[in-house]
Amino acid sequence: MTESQPEDDGEFESVLAYLKESRGFDFTGYKRSSLRRRVQRRMAQAGAENYGDYIDQLQVNADEFVALFNTILINVTGFFRDPEAWDYLREQVIPALLAERSPEEPIRVWSAGCAAGQEAYSLAIAFADAIGVDAFRQRVKIYATDVDEEALAQARHAAYTPAEVEGLPEDKLEQYFELQGSRYWFRKDLRRSVIFGRNDLVQDAPISRIDLLVCRNTLMYFNAETQTKILERFHFTLAQRGLMFLGKAEMLLSHTRIFEPLDLKRRVFRKVAGTPSGYSHFVSPGLPARRSIDMSGLDELREQAFSASPVAQLVVTGDEVVALINQQAEISFALTDRDIGRKLWDLDVSYRPVALRPYVEQARLERRSLRIKDVEWRRAGDTVWYEVHVNPLVSRDKSLLGVSVVFHDVSWARLLLLELEHTNRRLESAYEELQSTNEELETTNEELQSTVEELETTNEELQSTNEELETMNEELQSTNDELQTINDALRDRSVELDELNDFLESVLTSIQAGIVVVDTEMRIKAWNRGAEDLWGVRREEAEGTHLLNLDIGLPLTELRPAVRDALADADFQTELTLSAINRRGRAAVVRLLCSALRSAGGQSQGALLLMEETQP
């Protein structure tokens, strides 16, 4: 197919619109020249004469989408690609990043546009070299994202051909990879710290609180306007003084500096705190800087931007009055405009899905941001997981304006983590079974080889030995049958004992009154649920403890003589009425029946206490 003419632009845009509507891929931000060239290349391979014919092919052939996306999303990557820049990152950037944080502080890294995973695993190797494997597993989380599902599937597989790992030093291959068959597999214990997920830099919300963001040679595929939007998101996503590592194809052209270069040649930048991100941007080489625009109407723009944010947010004043609620918060927590002006503590959202009051008050008093992780929220039959950020809003004169509460939906990350953990467990189980089978085969092979050698050298003696072995085998078989019978009997006995224990446990649990059993040394052997409810002491805390050492509000000095009499006399039984303090801290009258715990031989082997709260 020949190059597109200007009159074909409308038809080409219709292809992009169809891709966005049918599959959710928005390529409208990509550079039109390279994007059109790649689409035309795929059209020629598919035999389509024009854009309309190609849309028809996409409608009837689902596999054509995969071929087109693979053509558009050219995933060119490798381990430690551009070694000079990576050497600078490992020798200068990572040590500086670690020096600014405590030894226990977690480190969050984002590899945006990770392709088949080489870049993400290169980051894992770099950090593991810097802080050690054990500290890496405990502190570092690497989020690796891309829009290409096929590339992400290969990245999750973490298996590479010899050609794909050719640039790695031999010692790194041995330390971080396992050779299985013809492929090198990245270490599974480090693999758990690398989380892969689909993320469209143009449409999807960015990952927050990132210490190091790596996005190499990805921005060059977008036009200047889209690059600006993406990099404004990058500025938002980085933590204070967070670092950004770009590729050679990107450079800084800006009038307002929101990123300061640490090394412009190697494209390493640091976020400048406290600067607006809306007017500075990165563009590829040769693109002009953005022209100045009319800045009127910013208040309405900010209000609309806050309202349209995909993340549920609300803002309260210093007097705990709700001042702002965006649309997502209204949808998620059934809020309305009528709730603005009300006290936060009068609204359900103040305690569901999480109690906000202590966090809001702490943020106000300490003037620092707080995070609430793993917040579960059930609505309409679905479960949503949030990470809630509570941020104090402080004016320039350091006075408190209010508090912002932001609910980040992290359900996809949690589901992905659960899926990965489940997959890892299955793979580990399969690998252990395979390893066990291999060991058994090796042992069997060694035994067979030894037997063959003995047969060759001691043939005559083996005949006699064989007869003895047959006799011994019969004896062993007989012994084995007897052992099997004994084992079956023991198994049946074990089942009976388990059933008896379950029955006794059910009896103790079903009795509402408190039951306590002590041995001859007054150590507690049984403590049922009724005793837990009466005295507020869990069974695990009570059992094994000396009865007189429990501080449960029961006058033990009055109880001690009765228990000692029960231990001394197997026929002893008495009833007491004692004044006590129950688990709620109020006075109570307890009716207590104390009797000896008799053995089968009629001797006392402990004491049985039956306690029940009565009306005074």
Disulfide bonds with the S-S distance in Angstrom:
none
